[in-house]
Amino acid sequence: MLLELSNDESRVLKDAVDSSLQMLLAEIAQADQRELKEALHQRYDRLVALQRRLEPVVESEQVYA
């Protein structure tokens, strides 16, 4: 899948991912159930991968992510 984003949209998406990662860390720290922690860690890992893919796009001012 190819997603076309403007420079502003790319920055907003990266900011949203960054914020979500911070919130997930807090949720993981507070989670008591092992299954919940594992699910949150999986989500965290997916968001980190997305964050890494967005970084060069935002930095280089490209319009594709």
C-alpha positions in Angstrom: 0.0 0.0 0.0 1.2 3.5 -0.8 0.0 6.4 1.2 0.5 9.9 -0.1 0.9 12.6 2.5 1.7 16.2 2.4 4.7 17.5 4.4 2.4 18.8 7.1 0.4 15.6 7.2 3.7 13.6 7.6 4.8 15.7 10.5 1.4 15.5 12.2 1.4 11.7 11.8 4.9 11.4 13.2 4.0 13.6 16.2 0.9 11.4 16.8 3.1 8.2 16.7 5.6 9.8 19.0 2.8 10.7 21.5 1.3 7.3 21.3 4.7 5.7 22.0 5.0 7.7 25.2 1.5 6.8 26.3 2.1 3.1 25.6 5.2 3.1 27.8 3.1 4.3 30.7 0.4 1.8 30.0 3.0 -1.0 29.8 4.5 0.0 33.1 1.0 0.0 34.8 -0.3 -3.2 33.2 -0.6 -6.2 35.6 -1.7 -9.0 33.3 1.0 -10.7 31.2 -1.3 -11.0 28.2 -2.1 -7.3 28.2 1.6 -6.4 28.6 2.5 -8.6 25.6 -0.2 -7.0 23.5 0.9 -3.5 24.4 4.5 -4.4 23.6 3.5 -5.7 20.2 1.6 -2.5 19.5 4.6 -0.5 20.7 7.0 -2.4 18.4 4.7 -1.8 15.4 4.6 1.9 16.2 8.4 2.1 16.6 8.7 0.5 13.2 6.3 3.0 11.7 8.2 5.9 13.5 11.4 4.8 11.9 9.8 4.7 8.5 8.4 8.2 9.0 11.6 9.9 10.2 13.4 10.1 6.8 10.2 11.2 5.1 9.7 14.1 7.6 13.3 15.1 7.5 13.7 15.0 3.7 10.4 16.7 3.0 9.2 13.9 0.7 5.4 13.5 0.2 5.3 9.7 0.3 5.3 7.4 3.4 
